[in-house]
Amino acid sequence: MGDDDVAPDELAADDPLDAYSRVVTRVADDLLPSMASLSVRSRRGLGTGSASVVSAEGILLTSAHVVAGAERAEAAFADGTAVDADVIGRDPLSDLAVLGSRGDVPAPVPLGDARTLRVGQLVVALGTPLGLAGSVTAGIVSNLGRSLPTAAGRVVDEVIQTDAALNPGNSGGALADGAGRMVGVNTAVAGVGLGLAVPINPATRAIIDALVAHGRVRRAWLGIAGAQVRLAPELAARVGSQTGLQVTGVVAGSPAEAAGIRPGDIAVSLDGTGIVTATSIQRLMVEGAIDREVEMTLWRGGALVDVFVVPRELVGS
């Protein structure tokens, strides 16, 4: 056999497209059995979405908006089995929800950590778009750290942007890395070639655990609205940040009002953490902050002022 004579199987092994196909095929083989097509009936009518089995106890993970207004859904799997599933808990602020199956379900998908993702990395989207069970698309991580506004008025941080094709019904399905680990929950189609997924990371895993255990997620609340502003150079040097959060509104009867926070104040730190945007405060308003006195540093009238505020539990979310 001459230098130009190469066995066909050797050609296939060196073909980048073939290697790409092998990765996607392996992920599909491993995860598709654990993907469910959800049929959801609520006051809005009949809806559909996707879900992933995430525990051996029959817990399914989906998007909160998929099961909005519903107490139960039917989950159908690629092998033809279908089971009823009860909505255990929804968290519209993160757009995550968990369901408990009333029957046997396939093995859970392994959960990964979206913090390890890199722009350009291969990802695989699995779900049931347009009612087509067992659909798979692939693409790359287009960007990381996006923010996604939710219908509940908050922002989901660290959202994954991908060019893997997503269609109606993909919401709630899995976004997986090349090793077959679920690193995101597909949640929105923002435009042609633009899909978004809520990341799987320690923060969202804590949300999932809270939903399973308690059916809800407890968050703290201050009661301020604000906008990011640039700080004067001398103030920026003192606080170690180029920007702060200028208070534009204070809710009557809120913890912020009780602490004496006023419109026009510029918040530069909360509980020892720098504040640059409203999202910065949102990240700190976790269960552990409820009813705990925390210090907030404000720029007011040409001086840094410390106030003490006691966040309360956010209700009605």
HELIX and SHEET records of a PDB file:
HELIX    1   1 PRO A    8  ASP A   14  1                                   7    
HELIX    2   2 PRO A   16  LEU A   31  1                                  16    
HELIX    3   3 LEU A   32  SER A   34  5                                   3    
HELIX    4   4 ALA A   64  VAL A   67  5                                   4    
HELIX    5   5 ALA A  114  THR A  116  5                                   3    
HELIX    6   6 PRO A  129  GLY A  131  5                                   3    
HELIX    7   7 PRO A  202  HIS A  214  1                                  13    
HELIX    8   8 PRO A  233  VAL A  239  1                                   7    
HELIX    9   9 PRO A  255  ALA A  258  1                                   4    
HELIX   10  10 ALA A  278  LEU A  284  1                                   7    
HELIX   11  11 GLU A  287  ALA A  289  5                                   3    
SHEET    1   A 7 MET A  35  SER A  42  0                                        
SHEET    2   A 7 GLY A  45  VAL A  53 -1                                        
SHEET    3   A 7 ILE A  59  THR A  62 -1                                        
SHEET    4   A 7 LEU A  96  SER A 101 -1                                        
SHEET    5   A 7 ALA A  82  ASP A  91 -1                                        
SHEET    6   A 7 ARG A  72  PHE A  77 -1                                        
SHEET    7   A 7 MET A  35  SER A  42 -1                                        
SHEET    1   B 7 LEU A 122  GLY A 127  0                                        
SHEET    2   B 7 SER A 135  PRO A 149 -1                                        
SHEET    3   B 7 VAL A 155  THR A 162 -1                                        
SHEET    4   B 7 LEU A 194  PRO A 199 -1                                        
SHEET    5   B 7 MET A 182  GLY A 191 -1                                        
SHEET    6   B 7 ALA A 174  ASP A 177 -1                                        
SHEET    7   B 7 LEU A 122  GLY A 127 -1                                        
SHEET    1   C 2 ALA A 220  TRP A 221  0                                        
SHEET    2   C 2 ARG A 312  GLU A 313 -1                                        
SHEET    1   D 4 ILE A 224  ARG A 230  0                                        
SHEET    2   D 4 THR A 243  VAL A 250 -1                                        
SHEET    3   D 4 ILE A 266  LEU A 270 -1                                        
SHEET    4   D 4 THR A 273  GLY A 274 -1                                        
SHEET    1   E 5 ILE A 224  ARG A 230  0                                        
SHEET    2   E 5 THR A 243  VAL A 250 -1                                        
SHEET    3   E 5 ILE A 266  LEU A 270 -1                                        
SHEET    4   E 5 VAL A 294  ARG A 300 -1                                        
SHEET    5   E 5 ALA A 303  VAL A 309 -1                                        
END                                                                             
